[in-house]
Amino acid sequence: MTQQPHATEPSAGGQQQGRQGWSESQRPAGMTPTPAPGLGPTPVENSWAAGGVVFAGVLMLMNGILAIFQGISLLAKDDVWTRVGDYVYKINLTGWGVILLCLGALAAATGASILRGATWARMTGIFLASLSMLAQFLFLPYAPVWSVIMIGIDFFVIWALAVYQPGERI
């Protein structure tokens, strides 16, 4: 007698049954066990999230370093940046230099901590990426293309850090 896919009777001989009711030795060829819905990510989903976190850590580290350089250039008062005349969120270039320098230093330190696997760094990274997204929105008139690219990168960083579940490593 063959077992039906919906059968849930206990297996004999200590064999462990999968979700479909087949024991490990009776599973049809080519059929892989799948986790029950709601029991967590599959190994493929978890590996994508783990890779995304490493990439998010690298992006935060590089974003922080670039923001530091951007802040230094704003503080140097050279002719790299144009002055915006009438803008609702008016902040002078020195103010932007301080803001970007501080955010960059925090983002670089947090990105390095994400790469080391610090648990506190994930939530801090989400918070700093959110602040960076807001700052880049406000910085749009000064560097529109760069700001839009950085907003997209910050969005990815927030997503990657939010979906990663470190307790379920494979």
C-alpha positions in Angstrom: 0.0 0.0 0.0 1.4 3.4 -0.9 1.0 6.5 1.2 -1.1 9.3 -0.1 0.3 12.9 -0.1 -2.3 13.9 2.4 -1.6 11.1 4.8 -0.4 12.2 8.3 -0.1 8.9 10.1 3.1 8.4 12.1 5.9 6.7 10.3 7.2 3.3 11.4 10.8 2.6 12.3 11.7 6.1 13.4 11.8 7.6 9.9 11.0 11.2 9.8 8.2 12.3 7.5 8.2 15.4 5.4 5.3 17.9 5.1 3.7 15.8 2.3 3.5 12.7 4.4 6.3 10.7 2.8 9.2 9.5 4.8 12.7 10.4 3.7 13.1 7.0 2.0 9.7 7.0 0.3 9.9 10.5 -1.2 9.5 10.4 -5.0 12.6 11.2 -7.0 13.2 14.9 -7.7 10.9 16.0 -4.9 12.7 18.2 -2.3 11.3 18.9 1.1 9.7 22.4 1.5 9.1 24.2 4.7 5.5 24.7 5.8 4.1 28.1 5.1 4.9 30.6 7.8 7.8 28.6 9.3 10.5 31.0 8.0 12.5 31.6 4.9 13.7 28.9 2.6 17.4 28.4 2.2 17.4 30.3 -1.1 15.6 33.3 0.4 17.9 33.3 3.4 21.0 33.2 1.3 19.7 36.2 -0.8 19.1 38.1 2.4 22.5 37.2 3.9 24.2 38.3 0.6 22.1 41.5 0.7 23.2 42.3 4.2 26.9 42.0 3.2 26.3 44.2 0.2 24.3 46.7 2.4 27.2 46.8 4.8 29.6 47.6 1.9 27.3 50.2 0.5 26.9 51.9 3.9 30.7 51.9 4.4 31.3 53.4 1.0 28.3 55.8 1.3 29.8 57.0 4.6 33.2 57.5 3.2 31.8 59.4 0.2 29.6 61.5 2.4 32.8 62.4 4.5 34.5 63.5 1.3 31.4 65.4 0.2 31.2 67.1 3.6 34.9 68.1 3.5 34.5 69.6 0.1 31.5 71.6 1.3 33.4 72.9 4.3 36.4 73.9 2.2 34.2 76.4 0.4 35.6 75.8 -3.0 33.7 76.3 -6.2 32.6 72.7 -6.6 29.1 73.4 -5.3 26.7 76.0 -6.7 24.7 78.1 -4.3 21.0 77.7 -4.5 19.1 81.0 -4.3 15.5 80.5 -3.1 15.0 77.1 -1.6 12.4 76.1 1.0 14.9 74.0 3.0 17.7 76.6 2.9 20.9 75.5 4.7 24.2 77.1 3.8 27.1 75.0 2.4 28.9 74.9 5.8 25.8 73.5 7.4 25.5 70.8 4.7 29.2 70.1 5.2 28.8 69.4 8.9 25.6 67.4 8.4 27.2 65.2 5.7 30.5 64.8 7.6 28.7 63.6 10.7 26.3 61.3 8.9 29.2 59.9 6.8 31.3 59.1 9.9 28.3 57.4 11.6 27.4 55.5 8.4 31.0 54.3 7.8 31.3 53.0 11.4 27.9 51.3 11.2 28.7 49.8 7.8 32.0 48.3 9.2 30.0 47.0 12.2 27.4 45.4 9.8 30.3 43.6 8.0 31.6 42.3 11.4 28.1 41.0 12.2 27.2 43.3 15.1 23.5 42.8 16.0 23.0 46.5 17.0 24.3 47.6 13.6 21.3 46.4 11.7 18.8 48.7 13.5 21.3 51.6 13.5 21.9 51.0 9.8 18.2 51.2 9.1 18.0 54.4 11.1 21.1 56.0 9.5 20.0 55.0 6.0 16.6 56.6 6.7 18.4 59.8 7.8 20.6 59.7 4.7 17.6 59.3 2.5 16.0 62.4 4.1 19.3 64.4 3.8 19.7 63.4 0.2 16.1 64.5 -0.6 16.9 67.9 1.0 20.2 68.1 -0.9 18.4 67.5 -4.3 18.9 71.1 -5.6 22.7 70.9 -5.1 23.3 67.5 -6.8 20.1 66.1 -8.3 21.5 63.0 -10.0 23.7 62.0 -7.1 20.9 62.5 -4.6 18.5 60.3 -6.6 21.1 57.6 -6.9 21.9 57.8 -3.2 18.1 57.6 -2.3 17.9 54.4 -4.3 20.9 52.9 -2.6 19.6 53.9 0.9 16.3 52.2 0.0 18.1 49.0 -0.9 20.1 49.2 2.4 17.0 49.6 4.4 15.3 46.6 2.7 18.4 44.4 3.0 18.8 45.1 6.7 15.1 44.7 7.4 14.6 41.3 5.8 17.7 39.6 7.1 17.1 37.1 10.0 20.5 36.2 11.5 19.1 33.4 13.7 18.3 31.3 10.7 21.7 31.0 9.0 22.3 27.9 6.9 
